[in-house]
């Protein structure tokens, strides 16, 4: 009741270790006090003794004890979880091992099946090869037999032909002998005429042979004369072409020397003992392809002046004839000397 207090005596026992249990106990205690202090609309009872009550909370333990208990619980839970995981891992490992063994078994069965198929295929191939070999051998033997039969038939036909020819020859010989006897007189009479005719024909044949030989010699001599004439004509034409090419070469060499002499400005230090030798390569258009110093004068300024003169010409005078150009002007040497260009 309001204003009353009740003493709650501690039993001296150790407080509950679990915070949940302590909380439940406190709630039950409060609920009991509330029921005791509830005012009922009943006839007034004798006023009870005044009880002085005081709520005493369980003395809290140091936090480390609770934390140690929690840690122990967590450690226990962790070990249980780890054990479950290990069990699950072991079950998974066993399942994987079983699957692996099953896969290996299937692979071995597949390998055995393939090996069996391979052996069967090899056996079939061997049997087919042997069959084909037997067929080829049979065909060869048949072909040989047929060839031998053809040869035999051919030999038989040849023998019959020779016998028939021999028989006919003998018949012909007998007939000729009879005819000879009948014609002996006539033959003796005509023998001299035949001999003379034969001699005439022989002489005629010899004459024709000599004529043919003479004609062949004459034809050979004519062909040799014609060949010699052609060679002379070709040589004359070659000499004419050579002379023309040389003439054109001299002409265009002089033009090139003149153009280079006009474009060349030797240094003041040049003297008649200095000579620069250059190799010039031209294009079919007359343009300069390249120039190279192949013989130095010993004076750099003198060499450079010669190179500059060669490079200064945009287009060199060259002959229209391609053979002349290729022979004389595709690539040529030129010497620069204060007294001459050569």
Phi and psi in degrees as GROMACS dihedral restraints (atoms count N, CA, C in turn):
[ dihedral_restraints ]
;  ai    aj    ak    al  type     phi  dphi    fc
    3     4     5     6     1   -64.7    20    10
    4     5     6     7     1   133.6    20    10
    6     7     8     9     1    89.4    20    10
    7     8     9    10     1   -11.3    20    10
    9    10    11    12     1   -91.8    20    10
   10    11    12    13     1   148.8    20    10
   12    13    14    15     1  -124.6    20    10
   13    14    15    16     1   143.1    20    10
   15    16    17    18     1  -122.3    20    10
   16    17    18    19     1   136.7    20    10
   18    19    20    21     1   -84.3    20    10
   19    20    21    22     1   127.9    20    10
   21    22    23    24     1  -108.3    20    10
   22    23    24    25     1   111.4    20    10
   24    25    26    27     1   -88.9    20    10
   25    26    27    28     1   131.8    20    10
   27    28    29    30     1   -72.1    20    10
   28    29    30    31     1   137.0    20    10
   30    31    32    33     1   -79.8    20    10
   31    32    33    34     1   -11.2    20    10
   33    34    35    36     1    87.1    20    10
   34    35    36    37     1    -1.9    20    10
   36    37    38    39     1   -78.6    20    10
   37    38    39    40     1   158.5    20    10
   39    40    41    42     1   -69.1    20    10
   40    41    42    43     1   137.2    20    10
   42    43    44    45     1   -61.6    20    10
   43    44    45    46     1   158.0    20    10
   45    46    47    48     1   -62.1    20    10
   46    47    48    49     1   141.2    20    10
   48    49    50    51     1   -78.8    20    10
   49    50    51    52     1   -29.3    20    10
   51    52    53    54     1   -86.9    20    10
   52    53    54    55     1   129.4    20    10
   54    55    56    57     1   -60.2    20    10
   55    56    57    58     1   -32.5    20    10
   57    58    59    60     1   -65.6    20    10
   58    59    60    61     1   -43.9    20    10
   60    61    62    63     1   -64.4    20    10
   61    62    63    64     1   -41.0    20    10
   63    64    65    66     1   -61.7    20    10
   64    65    66    67     1   -41.6    20    10
   66    67    68    69     1   -65.4    20    10
   67    68    69    70     1   -42.3    20    10
   69    70    71    72     1   -62.9    20    10
   70    71    72    73     1   -41.4    20    10
   72    73    74    75     1   -63.3    20    10
   73    74    75    76     1   -41.0    20    10
   75    76    77    78     1   -63.8    20    10
   76    77    78    79     1   -41.9    20    10
   78    79    80    81     1   -64.8    20    10
   79    80    81    82     1   -38.9    20    10
   81    82    83    84     1   -64.8    20    10
   82    83    84    85     1   -38.9    20    10
   84    85    86    87     1   -65.5    20    10
   85    86    87    88     1   -43.9    20    10
   87    88    89    90     1   -63.8    20    10
   88    89    90    91     1   -41.9    20    10
   90    91    92    93     1   -62.4    20    10
   91    92    93    94     1   -36.4    20    10
   93    94    95    96     1   -68.4    20    10
   94    95    96    97     1   -40.4    20    10
   96    97    98    99     1   -63.8    20    10
   97    98    99   100     1   -38.9    20    10
   99   100   101   102     1   -64.8    20    10
  100   101   102   103     1   -39.2    20    10
  102   103   104   105     1   -67.0    20    10
  103   104   105   106     1   -37.8    20    10
  105   106   107   108     1   -68.3    20    10
  106   107   108   109     1   -32.9    20    10
  108   109   110   111     1   -92.2    20    10
  109   110   111   112     1     7.4    20    10
  111   112   113   114     1   -77.0    20    10
  112   113   114   115     1   134.9    20    10
  114   115   116   117     1   -87.3    20    10
  115   116   117   118     1   119.8    20    10
  117   118   119   120     1   -98.3    20    10
  118   119   120   121     1   141.8    20    10
  120   121   122   123     1   -80.5    20    10
  121   122   123   124     1    64.9    20    10
  123   124   125   126     1  -121.1    20    10
  124   125   126   127     1   166.9    20    10
  126   127   128   129     1   -56.0    20    10
  127   128   129   130     1   142.8    20    10
  129   130   131   132     1   -60.3    20    10
  130   131   132   133     1   133.7    20    10
  132   133   134   135     1   -97.5    20    10
  133   134   135   136     1   165.4    20    10
  135   136   137   138     1   -58.7    20    10
  136   137   138   139     1   136.6    20    10
  138   139   140   141     1   -62.2    20    10
  139   140   141   142     1   120.7    20    10
  141   142   143   144     1   -70.5    20    10
  142   143   144   145     1   170.9    20    10
  144   145   146   147     1   -69.0    20    10
  145   146   147   148     1   144.0    20    10
  147   148   149   150     1   -68.1    20    10
  148   149   150   151     1   125.9    20    10
  150   151   152   153     1  -118.8    20    10
  151   152   153   154     1   123.7    20    10
  153   154   155   156     1   -89.6    20    10
  154   155   156   157     1   112.8    20    10
  156   157   158   159     1  -110.1    20    10
  157   158   159   160     1   143.2    20    10
  159   160   161   162     1  -139.7    20    10
  160   161   162   163     1   126.4    20    10
  162   163   164   165     1   -79.6    20    10
  163   164   165   166     1   119.7    20    10
  165   166   167   168     1  -112.3    20    10
  166   167   168   169     1   114.3    20    10
  168   169   170   171     1   -78.4    20    10
  169   170   171   172     1   146.2    20    10
  171   172   173   174     1   -60.4    20    10
  172   173   174   175     1   135.0    20    10
  174   175   176   177     1   -63.2    20    10
  175   176   177   178     1   120.7    20    10
  177   178   179   180     1   -65.3    20    10
  178   179   180   181     1   136.7    20    10
  180   181   182   183     1   -75.5    20    10
  181   182   183   184     1   160.3    20    10
  183   184   185   186     1   -61.3    20    10
  184   185   186   187     1   143.6    20    10
  186   187   188   189     1   -54.3    20    10
  187   188   189   190     1   -36.4    20    10
  189   190   191   192     1   -59.7    20    10
  190   191   192   193     1   -30.4    20    10
  192   193   194   195     1   -65.6    20    10
  193   194   195   196     1   -46.1    20    10
  195   196   197   198     1   -62.5    20    10
  196   197   198   199     1   -42.3    20    10
  198   199   200   201     1   -65.6    20    10
  199   200   201   202     1   -36.4    20    10
  201   202   203   204     1   -65.3    20    10
  202   203   204   205     1   -37.9    20    10
  204   205   206   207     1   -65.8    20    10
  205   206   207   208     1   -43.1    20    10
  207   208   209   210     1   -62.3    20    10
  208   209   210   211     1   -42.4    20    10
  210   211   212   213     1   -63.2    20    10
  211   212   213   214     1   -38.9    20    10
  213   214   215   216     1   -64.2    20    10
  214   215   216   217     1   -42.8    20    10
  216   217   218   219     1   -62.9    20    10
  217   218   219   220     1   -44.6    20    10
  219   220   221   222     1   -63.1    20    10
  220   221   222   223     1   -39.9    20    10
  222   223   224   225     1   -63.5    20    10
  223   224   225   226     1   -39.6    20    10
  225   226   227   228     1   -64.5    20    10
  226   227   228   229     1   -43.9    20    10
  228   229   230   231     1   -64.0    20    10
  229   230   231   232     1   -41.0    20    10
  231   232   233   234     1   -62.7    20    10
  232   233   234   235     1   -42.3    20    10
  234   235   236   237     1   -64.7    20    10
  235   236   237   238     1   -40.4    20    10
  237   238   239   240     1   -62.4    20    10
  238   239   240   241     1   -44.2    20    10
  240   241   242   243     1   -62.7    20    10
  241   242   243   244     1   -41.2    20    10
  243   244   245   246     1   -63.6    20    10
  244   245   246   247     1   -40.1    20    10
  246   247   248   249     1   -63.9    20    10
  247   248   249   250     1   -41.4    20    10
  249   250   251   252     1   -63.0    20    10
  250   251   252   253     1   -42.8    20    10
  252   253   254   255     1   -62.4    20    10
  253   254   255   256     1   -41.3    20    10
  255   256   257   258     1   -63.5    20    10
  256   257   258   259     1   -41.5    20    10
  258   259   260   261     1   -61.9    20    10
  259   260   261   262     1   -43.0    20    10
  261   262   263   264     1   -64.3    20    10
  262   263   264   265     1   -41.3    20    10
  264   265   266   267     1   -63.9    20    10
  265   266   267   268     1   -41.1    20    10
  267   268   269   270     1   -64.6    20    10
  268   269   270   271     1   -41.5    20    10
  270   271   272   273     1   -62.2    20    10
  271   272   273   274     1   -42.4    20    10
  273   274   275   276     1   -64.7    20    10
  274   275   276   277     1   -41.6    20    10
  276   277   278   279     1   -62.0    20    10
  277   278   279   280     1   -43.8    20    10
  279   280   281   282     1   -62.8    20    10
  280   281   282   283     1   -39.8    20    10
  282   283   284   285     1   -64.6    20    10
  283   284   285   286     1   -43.6    20    10
  285   286   287   288     1   -64.7    20    10
  286   287   288   289     1   -41.1    20    10
  288   289   290   291     1   -62.4    20    10
  289   290   291   292     1   -40.8    20    10
  291   292   293   294     1   -64.0    20    10
  292   293   294   295     1   -43.1    20    10
  294   295   296   297     1   -64.1    20    10
  295   296   297   298     1   -40.1    20    10
  297   298   299   300     1   -63.2    20    10
  298   299   300   301     1   -45.0    20    10
  300   301   302   303     1   -62.5    20    10
  301   302   303   304     1   -39.1    20    10
  303   304   305   306     1   -65.2    20    10
  304   305   306   307     1   -40.8    20    10
  306   307   308   309     1   -64.2    20    10
  307   308   309   310     1   -42.1    20    10
  309   310   311   312     1   -62.8    20    10
  310   311   312   313     1   -41.5    20    10
  312   313   314   315     1   -61.5    20    10
  313   314   315   316     1   -44.8    20    10
  315   316   317   318     1   -64.4    20    10
  316   317   318   319     1   -39.6    20    10
  318   319   320   321     1   -63.2    20    10
  319   320   321   322     1   -42.0    20    10
  321   322   323   324     1   -64.0    20    10
  322   323   324   325     1   -42.0    20    10
  324   325   326   327     1   -62.1    20    10
  325   326   327   328     1   -42.8    20    10
  327   328   329   330     1   -63.1    20    10
  328   329   330   331     1   -41.2    20    10
  330   331   332   333     1   -63.9    20    10
  331   332   333   334     1   -43.0    20    10
  333   334   335   336     1   -63.0    20    10
  334   335   336   337     1   -39.2    20    10
  336   337   338   339     1   -64.8    20    10
  337   338   339   340     1   -44.6    20    10
  339   340   341   342     1   -64.9    20    10
  340   341   342   343     1   -40.0    20    10
  342   343   344   345     1   -62.3    20    10
  343   344   345   346     1   -40.5    20    10
  345   346   347   348     1   -64.6    20    10
  346   347   348   349     1   -43.0    20    10
  348   349   350   351     1   -61.6    20    10
  349   350   351   352     1   -41.3    20    10
  351   352   353   354     1   -62.0    20    10
  352   353   354   355     1   -46.0    20    10
  354   355   356   357     1   -60.9    20    10
  355   356   357   358     1   -41.0    20    10
  357   358   359   360     1   -64.0    20    10
  358   359   360   361     1   -43.0    20    10
  360   361   362   363     1   -63.3    20    10
  361   362   363   364     1   -42.4    20    10
  363   364   365   366     1   -62.9    20    10
  364   365   366   367     1   -41.9    20    10
  366   367   368   369     1   -63.2    20    10
  367   368   369   370     1   -43.2    20    10
  369   370   371   372     1   -62.8    20    10
  370   371   372   373     1   -44.0    20    10
  372   373   374   375     1   -62.6    20    10
  373   374   375   376     1   -41.9    20    10
  375   376   377   378     1   -63.3    20    10
  376   377   378   379     1   -43.4    20    10
  378   379   380   381     1   -63.4    20    10
  379   380   381   382     1   -41.7    20    10
  381   382   383   384     1   -64.4    20    10
  382   383   384   385     1   -42.3    20    10
  384   385   386   387     1   -62.9    20    10
  385   386   387   388     1   -44.0    20    10
  387   388   389   390     1   -62.7    20    10
  388   389   390   391     1   -39.6    20    10
  390   391   392   393     1   -63.4    20    10
  391   392   393   394     1   -46.1    20    10
  393   394   395   396     1   -62.7    20    10
  394   395   396   397     1   -39.6    20    10
  396   397   398   399     1   -62.5    20    10
  397   398   399   400     1   -43.8    20    10
  399   400   401   402     1   -61.7    20    10
  400   401   402   403     1   -41.8    20    10
  402   403   404   405     1   -64.1    20    10
  403   404   405   406     1   -42.2    20    10
  405   406   407   408     1   -63.5    20    10
  406   407   408   409     1   -42.1    20    10
  408   409   410   411     1   -63.8    20    10
  409   410   411   412     1   -41.2    20    10
  411   412   413   414     1   -64.2    20    10
  412   413   414   415     1   -41.5    20    10
  414   415   416   417     1   -64.7    20    10
  415   416   417   418     1   -39.5    20    10
  417   418   419   420     1   -64.1    20    10
  418   419   420   421     1   -46.7    20    10
  420   421   422   423     1   -62.0    20    10
  421   422   423   424     1   -39.4    20    10
  423   424   425   426     1   -64.4    20    10
  424   425   426   427     1   -43.7    20    10
  426   427   428   429     1   -62.8    20    10
  427   428   429   430     1   -41.6    20    10
  429   430   431   432     1   -63.0    20    10
  430   431   432   433     1   -42.0    20    10
  432   433   434   435     1   -63.3    20    10
  433   434   435   436     1   -43.5    20    10
  435   436   437   438     1   -63.9    20    10
  436   437   438   439     1   -40.1    20    10
  438   439   440   441     1   -64.1    20    10
  439   440   441   442     1   -43.5    20    10
  441   442   443   444     1   -62.6    20    10
  442   443   444   445     1   -39.4    20    10
  444   445   446   447     1   -65.0    20    10
  445   446   447   448     1   -41.0    20    10
  447   448   449   450     1   -64.1    20    10
  448   449   450   451     1   -42.4    20    10
  450   451   452   453     1   -62.0    20    10
  451   452   453   454     1   -41.3    20    10
  453   454   455   456     1   -62.3    20    10
  454   455   456   457     1   -45.5    20    10
  456   457   458   459     1   -63.4    20    10
  457   458   459   460     1   -40.7    20    10
  459   460   461   462     1   -63.6    20    10
  460   461   462   463     1   -43.4    20    10
  462   463   464   465     1   -63.1    20    10
  463   464   465   466     1   -39.7    20    10
  465   466   467   468     1   -64.7    20    10
  466   467   468   469     1   -43.0    20    10
  468   469   470   471     1   -63.8    20    10
  469   470   471   472     1   -40.9    20    10
  471   472   473   474     1   -63.6    20    10
  472   473   474   475     1   -42.2    20    10
  474   475   476   477     1   -60.9    20    10
  475   476   477   478     1   -45.7    20    10
  477   478   479   480     1   -63.1    20    10
  478   479   480   481     1   -39.5    20    10
  480   481   482   483     1   -63.8    20    10
  481   482   483   484     1   -43.4    20    10
  483   484   485   486     1   -64.9    20    10
  484   485   486   487     1   -40.0    20    10
  486   487   488   489     1   -63.2    20    10
  487   488   489   490     1   -42.9    20    10
  489   490   491   492     1   -64.5    20    10
  490   491   492   493     1   -41.4    20    10
  492   493   494   495     1   -64.6    20    10
  493   494   495   496     1   -40.1    20    10
  495   496   497   498     1   -63.8    20    10
  496   497   498   499     1   -41.9    20    10
  498   499   500   501     1   -63.1    20    10
  499   500   501   502     1   -45.5    20    10
  501   502   503   504     1   -65.1    20    10
  502   503   504   505     1   -38.1    20    10
  504   505   506   507     1   -63.5    20    10
  505   506   507   508     1   -40.9    20    10
  507   508   509   510     1   -65.2    20    10
  508   509   510   511     1   -42.0    20    10
  510   511   512   513     1   -61.8    20    10
  511   512   513   514     1   -43.5    20    10
  513   514   515   516     1   -63.9    20    10
  514   515   516   517     1   -38.2    20    10
  516   517   518   519     1   -64.9    20    10
  517   518   519   520     1   -42.6    20    10
  519   520   521   522     1   -64.9    20    10
  520   521   522   523     1   -40.7    20    10
  522   523   524   525     1   -65.9    20    10
  523   524   525   526     1   -42.4    20    10
  525   526   527   528     1   -64.8    20    10
  526   527   528   529     1   -37.3    20    10
  528   529   530   531     1   -63.7    20    10
  529   530   531   532     1   -42.9    20    10
  531   532   533   534     1   -64.0    20    10
  532   533   534   535     1   -43.2    20    10
  534   535   536   537     1   -64.9    20    10
  535   536   537   538     1   -37.7    20    10
  537   538   539   540     1   -61.8    20    10
  538   539   540   541     1   -44.0    20    10
  540   541   542   543     1   -62.0    20    10
  541   542   543   544     1   -39.9    20    10
  543   544   545   546     1   -69.4    20    10
  544   545   546   547     1   -34.0    20    10
  546   547   548   549     1  -101.4    20    10
  547   548   549   550     1    12.0    20    10
  549   550   551   552     1   -60.9    20    10
  550   551   552   553     1   -43.4    20    10
  552   553   554   555     1   -66.0    20    10
  553   554   555   556     1   -45.2    20    10
  555   556   557   558     1   -63.2    20    10
  556   557   558   559     1   -38.8    20    10
  558   559   560   561     1   -63.9    20    10
  559   560   561   562     1   -43.6    20    10
  561   562   563   564     1   -62.8    20    10
  562   563   564   565     1   -35.6    20    10
  564   565   566   567     1   -68.7    20    10
  565   566   567   568     1   -39.5    20    10
  567   568   569   570     1   -92.4    20    10
  568   569   570   571     1    -1.6    20    10
  570   571   572   573     1   -62.3    20    10
  571   572   573   574     1   -44.9    20    10
  573   574   575   576     1   -64.0    20    10
  574   575   576   577     1   -41.9    20    10
  576   577   578   579     1   -62.4    20    10
  577   578   579   580     1   -40.4    20    10
  579   580   581   582     1   -65.0    20    10
  580   581   582   583     1   -40.1    20    10
  582   583   584   585     1   -63.0    20    10
  583   584   585   586     1   -43.5    20    10
  585   586   587   588     1   -63.6    20    10
  586   587   588   589     1   -40.5    20    10
  588   589   590   591     1   -65.6    20    10
  589   590   591   592     1   -38.4    20    10
  591   592   593   594     1   -64.9    20    10
  592   593   594   595     1   -41.6    20    10
  594   595   596   597     1   -63.2    20    10
  595   596   597   598     1   -40.3    20    10
  597   598   599   600     1   -62.8    20    10
  598   599   600   601     1   -44.1    20    10
  600   601   602   603     1   -63.9    20    10
  601   602   603   604     1   -38.5    20    10
  603   604   605   606     1   -62.5    20    10
  604   605   606   607     1   -45.4    20    10
  606   607   608   609     1   -64.0    20    10
  607   608   609   610     1   -38.0    20    10
  609   610   611   612     1   -64.9    20    10
  610   611   612   613     1   -40.8    20    10
  612   613   614   615     1   -65.0    20    10
  613   614   615   616     1   -41.3    20    10
  615   616   617   618     1   -63.5    20    10
  616   617   618   619     1   -39.7    20    10
  618   619   620   621     1   -62.8    20    10
  619   620   621   622     1   -46.5    20    10
  621   622   623   624     1   -61.8    20    10
  622   623   624   625     1   -37.6    20    10
  624   625   626   627     1   -64.2    20    10
  625   626   627   628     1   -42.7    20    10
  627   628   629   630     1   -64.2    20    10
  628   629   630   631     1   -40.4    20    10
  630   631   632   633     1   -62.6    20    10
  631   632   633   634     1   -43.5    20    10
  633   634   635   636     1   -62.3    20    10
  634   635   636   637     1   -40.8    20    10
  636   637   638   639     1   -64.5    20    10
  637   638   639   640     1   -42.3    20    10
  639   640   641   642     1   -63.6    20    10
  640   641   642   643     1   -42.0    20    10
  642   643   644   645     1   -63.0    20    10
  643   644   645   646     1   -40.1    20    10
  645   646   647   648     1   -64.2    20    10
  646   647   648   649     1   -42.4    20    10
  648   649   650   651     1   -64.2    20    10
  649   650   651   652     1   -40.9    20    10
  651   652   653   654     1   -64.2    20    10
  652   653   654   655     1   -41.2    20    10
  654   655   656   657     1   -65.3    20    10
  655   656   657   658     1   -39.3    20    10
  657   658   659   660     1   -64.6    20    10
  658   659   660   661     1   -42.2    20    10
  660   661   662   663     1   -64.0    20    10
  661   662   663   664     1   -40.2    20    10
  663   664   665   666     1   -62.3    20    10
  664   665   666   667     1   -44.5    20    10
  666   667   668   669     1   -63.3    20    10
  667   668   669   670     1   -38.8    20    10
  669   670   671   672     1   -66.1    20    10
  670   671   672   673     1   -40.1    20    10
  672   673   674   675     1   -63.4    20    10
  673   674   675   676     1   -42.6    20    10
  675   676   677   678     1   -63.7    20    10
  676   677   678   679     1   -41.8    20    10
  678   679   680   681     1   -63.5    20    10
  679   680   681   682     1   -41.5    20    10
  681   682   683   684     1   -64.1    20    10
  682   683   684   685     1   -40.7    20    10
  684   685   686   687     1   -62.2    20    10
  685   686   687   688     1   -41.5    20    10
  687   688   689   690     1   -64.2    20    10
  688   689   690   691     1   -41.3    20    10
  690   691   692   693     1   -62.7    20    10
  691   692   693   694     1   -41.6    20    10
  693   694   695   696     1   -65.3    20    10
  694   695   696   697     1   -40.4    20    10
  696   697   698   699     1   -63.8    20    10
  697   698   699   700     1   -43.9    20    10
  699   700   701   702     1   -64.4    20    10
  700   701   702   703     1   -39.3    20    10
  702   703   704   705     1   -65.3    20    10
  703   704   705   706     1   -41.2    20    10
  705   706   707   708     1   -63.4    20    10
  706   707   708   709     1   -42.7    20    10
  708   709   710   711     1   -63.8    20    10
  709   710   711   712     1   -39.3    20    10
  711   712   713   714     1   -64.7    20    10
  712   713   714   715     1   -41.3    20    10
  714   715   716   717     1   -65.3    20    10
  715   716   717   718     1   -38.0    20    10
  717   718   719   720     1   -64.0    20    10
  718   719   720   721     1   -43.8    20    10
  720   721   722   723     1   -63.5    20    10
  721   722   723   724     1   -41.0    20    10
  723   724   725   726     1   -62.5    20    10
  724   725   726   727     1   -43.7    20    10
  726   727   728   729     1   -63.5    20    10
  727   728   729   730     1   -40.6    20    10
  729   730   731   732     1   -65.5    20    10
  730   731   732   733     1   -43.5    20    10
  732   733   734   735     1   -63.5    20    10
  733   734   735   736     1   -39.0    20    10
  735   736   737   738     1   -66.1    20    10
  736   737   738   739     1   -40.1    20    10
  738   739   740   741     1   -62.6    20    10
  739   740   741   742     1   -46.1    20    10
  741   742   743   744     1   -64.1    20    10
  742   743   744   745     1   -38.1    20    10
  744   745   746   747     1   -62.2    20    10
  745   746   747   748     1   -46.9    20    10
  747   748   749   750     1   -61.2    20    10
  748   749   750   751     1   -40.8    20    10
  750   751   752   753     1   -62.3    20    10
  751   752   753   754     1   -49.9    20    10
  753   754   755   756     1   -77.2    20    10
  754   755   756   757     1   -26.4    20    10
  756   757   758   759     1   -64.3    20    10
  757   758   759   760     1   -40.9    20    10
  759   760   761   762     1   -63.6    20    10
  760   761   762   763     1   -40.4    20    10
  762   763   764   765     1   -63.5    20    10
  763   764   765   766     1   -42.7    20    10
  765   766   767   768     1   -65.0    20    10
  766   767   768   769     1   -42.3    20    10
  768   769   770   771     1   -61.4    20    10
  769   770   771   772     1   -40.5    20    10
  771   772   773   774     1   -64.7    20    10
  772   773   774   775     1   -43.1    20    10
  774   775   776   777     1   -64.8    20    10
  775   776   777   778     1   -41.0    20    10
  777   778   779   780     1   -69.3    20    10
  778   779   780   781     1   -35.9    20    10
  780   781   782   783     1   -63.8    20    10
  781   782   783   784     1   -36.7    20    10
  783   784   785   786     1   -71.0    20    10
  784   785   786   787     1   -31.7    20    10
  786   787   788   789     1   -89.6    20    10
  787   788   789   790     1    -6.1    20    10
  789   790   791   792     1   -96.1    20    10
  790   791   792   793     1   129.3    20    10
  792   793   794   795     1  -124.7    20    10
  793   794   795   796     1    90.7    20    10
  795   796   797   798     1   -68.6    20    10
  796   797   798   799     1   152.0    20    10
  798   799   800   801     1   -69.5    20    10
  799   800   801   802     1   163.7    20    10
  801   802   803   804     1   -67.4    20    10
  802   803   804   805     1   -20.6    20    10
  804   805   806   807     1   -82.2    20    10
  805   806   807   808     1    -2.0    20    10
  807   808   809   810     1   -68.9    20    10
  808   809   810   811     1   144.6    20    10
  810   811   812   813     1  -137.5    20    10
  811   812   813   814     1   172.6    20    10
  813   814   815   816     1   -69.1    20    10
  814   815   816   817     1   -12.8    20    10
  816   817   818   819     1   -87.2    20    10
  817   818   819   820     1    -6.2    20    10
  819   820   821   822     1   -89.8    20    10
  820   821   822   823     1   131.5    20    10
  822   823   824   825     1  -141.9    20    10
  823   824   825   826     1   124.6    20    10
  825   826   827   828     1  -109.1    20    10
  826   827   828   829     1   127.5    20    10
  828   829   830   831     1  -108.3    20    10
  829   830   831   832     1   121.8    20    10
  831   832   833   834     1  -117.9    20    10
  832   833   834   835     1   146.2    20    10
  834   835   836   837     1  -106.6    20    10
  835   836   837   838     1   121.0    20    10
  837   838   839   840     1  -111.4    20    10
  838   839   840   841     1   134.5    20    10
  840   841   842   843     1  -120.8    20    10
  841   842   843   844     1   125.3    20    10
  843   844   845   846     1  -111.9    20    10
  844   845   846   847     1   157.1    20    10
  846   847   848   849     1   -90.2    20    10
  847   848   849   850     1   161.3    20    10
  849   850   851   852     1   -59.1    20    10
  850   851   852   853     1   -17.5    20    10
  852   853   854   855     1   -84.1    20    10
  853   854   855   856     1    -5.7    20    10
  855   856   857   858     1    92.9    20    10
  856   857   858   859     1    -2.0    20    10
  858   859   860   861     1   -80.2    20    10
  859   860   861   862     1   153.2    20    10
  861   862   863   864     1   -76.2    20    10
  862   863   864   865     1   124.0    20    10
  864   865   866   867     1   -89.4    20    10
  865   866   867   868     1   -45.0    20    10
  867   868   869   870     1  -164.4    20    10
  868   869   870   871     1   159.5    20    10
  870   871   872   873     1  -140.6    20    10
  871   872   873   874     1   138.7    20    10
  873   874   875   876     1  -138.2    20    10
  874   875   876   877     1   135.8    20    10
  876   877   878   879     1   -81.4    20    10
  877   878   879   880     1   111.9    20    10
  879   880   881   882     1  -104.5    20    10
  880   881   882   883     1   -15.0    20    10
  882   883   884   885     1  -145.7    20    10
  883   884   885   886     1   109.0    20    10
  885   886   887   888     1   -80.7    20    10
  886   887   888   889     1   149.9    20    10
  888   889   890   891     1   -82.3    20    10
  889   890   891   892     1   -11.3    20    10
  891   892   893   894     1    92.5    20    10
  892   893   894   895     1    -3.1    20    10
  894   895   896   897     1  -125.8    20    10
  895   896   897   898     1   116.6    20    10
  897   898   899   900     1   -62.9    20    10
  898   899   900   901     1   -41.9    20    10
  900   901   902   903     1   -63.2    20    10
  901   902   903   904     1   -40.8    20    10
  903   904   905   906     1   -63.5    20    10
  904   905   906   907     1   -45.0    20    10
  906   907   908   909     1   -62.4    20    10
  907   908   909   910     1   -43.6    20    10
  909   910   911   912     1   -65.6    20    10
  910   911   912   913     1   -35.7    20    10
  912   913   914   915     1   -65.1    20    10
  913   914   915   916     1   -37.7    20    10
  915   916   917   918     1   -66.9    20    10
  916   917   918   919     1   -43.4    20    10
  918   919   920   921     1   -62.2    20    10
  919   920   921   922     1   -40.1    20    10
  921   922   923   924     1   -65.4    20    10
  922   923   924   925     1   -39.2    20    10
  924   925   926   927     1   -62.6    20    10
  925   926   927   928     1   -43.1    20    10
  927   928   929   930     1   -64.8    20    10
  928   929   930   931     1   -41.1    20    10
  930   931   932   933     1   -76.3    20    10
  931   932   933   934     1   -17.1    20    10
  933   934   935   936     1   -76.0    20    10
  934   935   936   937     1   -19.9    20    10
  936   937   938   939     1   -81.3    20    10
  937   938   939   940     1   122.6    20    10
  939   940   941   942     1   -70.0    20    10
  940   941   942   943     1   -37.6    20    10
  942   943   944   945     1  -147.8    20    10
  943   944   945   946     1   131.7    20    10
  945   946   947   948     1   -91.2    20    10
  946   947   948   949     1   144.4    20    10
  948   949   950   951     1   -71.6    20    10
  949   950   951   952     1   122.1    20    10
  951   952   953   954     1  -134.0    20    10
  952   953   954   955     1   155.3    20    10
  954   955   956   957     1   -72.8    20    10
  955   956   957   958     1   158.1    20    10
  957   958   959   960     1   -74.9    20    10
  958   959   960   961     1   -28.1    20    10
  960   961   962   963     1   -68.5    20    10
  961   962   963   964     1   122.2    20    10
  963   964   965   966     1   -67.3    20    10
  964   965   966   967     1   -36.8    20    10
  966   967   968   969     1   -63.7    20    10
  967   968   969   970     1   -42.8    20    10
  969   970   971   972     1   -62.3    20    10
  970   971   972   973     1   -41.6    20    10
  972   973   974   975     1   -63.0    20    10
  973   974   975   976     1   -49.0    20    10
  975   976   977   978     1   -63.1    20    10
  976   977   978   979     1   -32.9    20    10
  978   979   980   981     1   -80.3    20    10
  979   980   981   982     1   -40.7    20    10
  981   982   983   984     1  -111.6    20    10
  982   983   984   985     1   -25.1    20    10
  984   985   986   987     1  -124.2    20    10
  985   986   987   988     1    -5.0    20    10
  987   988   989   990     1   -62.4    20    10
  988   989   990   991     1   -43.5    20    10
  990   991   992   993     1  -150.8    20    10
  991   992   993   994     1   127.8    20    10
  993   994   995   996     1  -150.0    20    10
  994   995   996   997     1   164.9    20    10
  996   997   998   999     1  -103.9    20    10
  997   998   999  1000     1   148.6    20    10
  999  1000  1001  1002     1  -144.7    20    10
 1000  1001  1002  1003     1   140.7    20    10
 1002  1003  1004  1005     1  -111.0    20    10
 1003  1004  1005  1006     1   132.3    20    10
 1005  1006  1007  1008     1  -103.3    20    10
 1006  1007  1008  1009     1   121.1    20    10
 1008  1009  1010  1011     1  -138.6    20    10
 1009  1010  1011  1012     1   142.0    20    10
 1011  1012  1013  1014     1   -56.5    20    10
 1012  1013  1014  1015     1   -23.5    20    10
 1014  1015  1016  1017     1   -98.9    20    10
 1015  1016  1017  1018     1   -14.9    20    10
 1017  1018  1019  1020     1  -162.3    20    10
 1018  1019  1020  1021     1   156.4    20    10
 1020  1021  1022  1023     1  -117.4    20    10
 1021  1022  1023  1024     1   123.4    20    10
